């Protein structure tokens, strides 16, 4: 059987591979601390769960519009307009089964073979995977660990050619936990306008910001017309398993994204959309509790990492990831992550899983209890000490 060549260009998300390895070790009786998977360890707030269950009982079990239910599109538009300070309406919104389809649809709708796409590296691995899949050319925006993952705008400008079609921005960033400063965003917006680029701005961690105020590149003059905002419910509302996200974009793109939705999943499950309306319009206290809990965990975990010889970890400003440089231990990031799991029972991800500029780093998710994070720090310190050269 011959498999289509295009599948050879498709990458993966290593977190799920490491999760499978960690689960296999647990099945053997090992005690594993899971710091590899990027999902809140909280349950979905009860009001959202009840809204979804009530929707099922009330017959929301049938087909719906491919773009999403009107009431949810309106709620999303109001949320995005308020949090980003931009003018958008329901006609700018497409609801999808998780947020990843917005990445995929953006590439399918905008990128022809040979078109170049600027993307953060290290960054969420699906960006590069989708660029390659559609025949585009991935052009990294370097986020160097020795500069606390800050973007060099001059370097970005030098990377733009006549073939550049799209720029991807992710703030707060996965895996680095870094936040793109407002002035840097302004300069990137100027580049997008000067070179007539589309911008995919991944803002799924907007509510998990620990310092300062959130800024969206779409909020700068001339940018809402060329920006696709990606957001969802998984991280903010602890709804990873519900699989619901959305894109907010210029109206000219909406029919194309809707067509892709129709051809792939038809639409997002109706009852889940009802629950999403409740998430946006119901009580928000739990989202702030989640953020505050992550903030406390961040402070404990990053402080502990920086006390371990050979490890240097910039303080993440958002999301729930620490991305320390571990080169001082004398190990590669791949060996560090593999041996830490196999020998000490702490699951993490090698930095190369997020692109070649992640080499020398390891990603830990601090979406776990403070007690488990402290236990993990003890094991990491013992592991680093045992392997010190």
C-alpha positions, 0 to 999 in steps of 0.5 A: 500500500502506497501512502500519499507523499504529503503525509511525509510532510506532516509532523506531530505533537510530541506531548502526546507521544511522551504522554503515552510513554509515561502512561506505559511506565505507570502501567508498570507500577512507576510513579510518574509526575506529568509535566509534559502535557499542556492542559489545565489540571482543573475540571471544567467549571460546573456551570459550563458542564451543566449548560452542556448537559442541559443542552443535550437534554433539550435536544441540541443533538442535531446538525447546525450551521457550519460557521457556528451557532449565531448566539455563540458567534455573537458572544465570541465577537463581543468577547474579542471586541472587548478584550482586543479593543477592535470592531468585529461582529458575528460575521467575522467569526468561525467556530471550529472543533478545537483551535488547531483547525484555524491554523490548518484552515489558514494555511489551506486558504492562504498558502500556495506551494513555495509561499513563505511563512514566518513563525515563532521558533521555538513555537507550537509544533503544529505551525511548522507541520501545517506550513510543510503539509501545504507545501509552504516554506517555514521561515523561523522567527528566532526566540533565543533563550539567552535573550529571554525569548525576545523577538529581534524585529530587524532579523524578522525584517531581513527574513521577509522576501517577495514570497512571504505571505503570512506571519504567525505571532503567539503571545503568550507563547507556547513553549516559552511562556514569553509575551511579545511586548507592545512596542515589538508588536507595533513594529511587527504590525508595521512590517505586515502592512509594509509587505502586505502580509496576513497575520495569524495571531494565536491568542489562546493564552490571553487569560493566562497573563501574569504580568502587564496588560495583554496586547493584540497585534490585531488592535493596531491601525490597519491590522484588523483587516489582515489578521486572523485571531485564533482563540478557544476555550481549552486553556481559559475554561479547562475545556481541552476535552470539549474540543471547541475553538474559533477564529476571528477574521476579515469577512472575505475569509469567512466563506473559505474557512466555513467551506473547509469546516463543511468539508471536514467536520461539518460543524462543532457539536451543538451542545458543546457550543451551548456550553461555550456560550455559558463559558463566555457569558456566565460567571468568570471567577473560576478563570481568575482562580485558575490564573492565580493558581498557575501564578503561584505554581510558576513562582515556586517551580521557576525559583526551584529550577534556577536553584539547580546547578546547570539550569537557567530558566527565564521567568514566564510571563504567561501560559503555564510553561517553563522553558529552561536552558539545561545546557549547563548540565552537560546533557542534550535536551533530548537526553535530559528529557528521555532520561529524566522520565525513564530514570526519575519519573518526571515527564517533560518535552525536549526543546527540539520538539518545538523547533530547532531553536529549542535545542538546549531547552526543555519544556515543563508544564506547571499545570500540576499541583504545587505538591507535585511540582515540589516533588518534581524539583527534588527529582530534577535536582537529583537527576542533574546532580547525578549527571553533572560532568 
